[in-house]
Amino acid sequence: MNFAQSHLPEDGAASDVPPRPKALRPADRHILVGVSHDSNDPARHRTFEIRATYDASAHGWIAQVGEQNLNEQRGDWAPLPSDDRPSSFPTAADCLGHAVAALVATFDQKDDADA
């Protein structure tokens, strides 16, 4: 019996998928967030993609953000704007939740400055 045969699930459901070594980092998590403008003008709404990546050197999850343009093309990944909290989080959910809150707060601050 070879390695692949000895590590298959009992029902054989994933017979063509090799087992994932535990040494690999967890898979990235992505969410799309639409932030509406208080004027309800659709041209001023903005859409962001947030990616949470596990960083072993930081011992936690790190968020990066990319804004989508009107053609739904994502821009370059960048760190969160004005991140004043710890840069790593124990879970992907904590990381993404903080990132959403930071984006909305930053967007609201820019709107207040434009008014």
C-alpha positions as CSV (number, residue, x, y, z in Angstrom):
1,M,0.0,0.0,0.0
2,N,1.4,3.4,-0.9
3,F,1.2,6.7,1.1
4,A,-1.9,8.0,-0.9
5,Q,-3.8,4.8,-0.4
6,S,-3.1,4.6,3.4
7,H,-4.3,8.2,4.0
8,L,-7.6,8.3,2.1
9,P,-10.9,8.9,3.8
10,E,-12.9,5.8,4.5
11,D,-15.6,6.6,1.9
12,G,-13.0,7.4,-0.8
13,A,-14.7,10.8,-1.4
14,A,-11.4,12.6,-2.0
15,S,-9.4,9.8,-3.7
16,D,-7.8,12.2,-6.2
17,V,-6.9,14.9,-3.6
18,P,-3.7,14.3,-1.7
19,P,-3.9,15.0,2.1
20,R,-2.9,18.6,3.1
21,P,0.2,18.5,5.3
22,K,-0.4,20.2,8.7
23,A,2.9,22.2,8.2
24,L,1.3,24.4,5.5
25,R,-0.3,27.6,6.6
26,P,-4.1,28.0,6.6
27,A,-5.8,29.1,3.4
28,D,-6.3,32.8,2.9
29,R,-9.8,34.2,3.5
30,H,-11.4,36.8,1.2
31,I,-14.5,39.0,1.5
32,L,-16.0,41.7,-0.6
33,V,-17.3,44.8,1.2
34,G,-19.4,47.5,-0.3
35,V,-19.3,50.8,1.6
36,S,-22.2,53.1,0.7
37,H,-22.0,56.8,0.7
38,D,-24.3,58.8,2.9
39,S,-25.6,60.7,-0.1
40,N,-27.0,57.5,-1.6
41,D,-25.3,58.5,-4.8
42,P,-24.3,55.1,-6.4
43,A,-21.3,56.7,-8.1
44,R,-19.8,57.5,-4.7
45,H,-20.2,54.0,-3.3
46,R,-17.0,52.0,-3.1
47,T,-16.2,48.3,-3.2
48,F,-13.2,46.6,-1.5
49,E,-11.8,43.1,-1.4
50,I,-10.2,42.2,2.0
51,R,-7.8,39.3,2.3
52,A,-6.8,37.8,5.6
53,T,-3.5,35.8,5.3
54,Y,-1.9,33.8,8.1
55,D,1.6,35.1,8.8
56,A,3.7,32.7,10.8
57,S,6.3,35.3,11.7
58,A,3.5,37.5,13.2
59,H,1.9,34.5,14.8
60,G,-1.5,35.5,13.5
61,W,-3.7,36.8,10.7
62,I,-2.9,39.9,8.7
63,A,-5.3,41.9,6.6
64,Q,-4.7,43.6,3.3
65,V,-7.2,45.5,1.2
66,G,-7.7,46.2,-2.5
67,E,-10.3,48.7,-3.8
68,Q,-12.3,47.6,-6.9
69,N,-12.8,50.1,-9.7
70,L,-16.1,50.5,-11.6
71,N,-15.1,47.6,-13.9
72,E,-14.8,45.3,-10.9
73,Q,-11.0,45.2,-11.3
74,R,-9.2,45.0,-7.9
75,G,-6.3,47.3,-7.3
76,D,-3.0,46.4,-5.7
77,W,-3.1,44.8,-2.2
78,A,-2.2,47.3,0.5
79,P,-2.2,47.3,4.3
80,L,-5.2,48.7,6.1
81,P,-5.2,52.5,6.2
82,S,-4.4,54.0,9.6
83,D,-4.2,50.7,11.4
84,D,-3.9,51.6,15.1
85,R,-4.6,48.1,16.5
86,P,-2.3,45.1,16.6
87,S,-1.5,44.0,13.1
88,S,-2.1,40.3,13.7
89,F,-5.2,38.5,15.0
90,P,-5.7,35.0,16.4
91,T,-8.4,34.1,13.8
92,A,-9.3,35.0,10.3
93,A,-12.8,36.2,11.5
94,D,-11.2,38.6,14.0
95,C,-8.9,39.9,11.3
96,L,-11.6,40.4,8.7
97,G,-14.0,42.0,11.3
98,H,-11.3,44.6,12.3
99,A,-10.6,45.3,8.6
100,V,-14.2,46.0,7.8
101,A,-14.5,48.3,10.8
102,A,-11.3,50.1,9.8
103,L,-12.4,50.6,6.2
104,V,-15.8,52.0,7.2
105,A,-14.2,54.4,9.7
106,T,-11.7,55.6,7.1
107,F,-14.3,56.0,4.5
108,D,-16.5,58.0,6.9
109,Q,-13.6,60.2,7.9
110,K,-12.9,61.0,4.2
111,D,-16.5,61.9,3.7
112,D,-16.5,64.2,6.7
113,A,-13.4,65.9,5.3
114,D,-15.0,66.4,1.9
115,A,-18.2,67.9,3.3
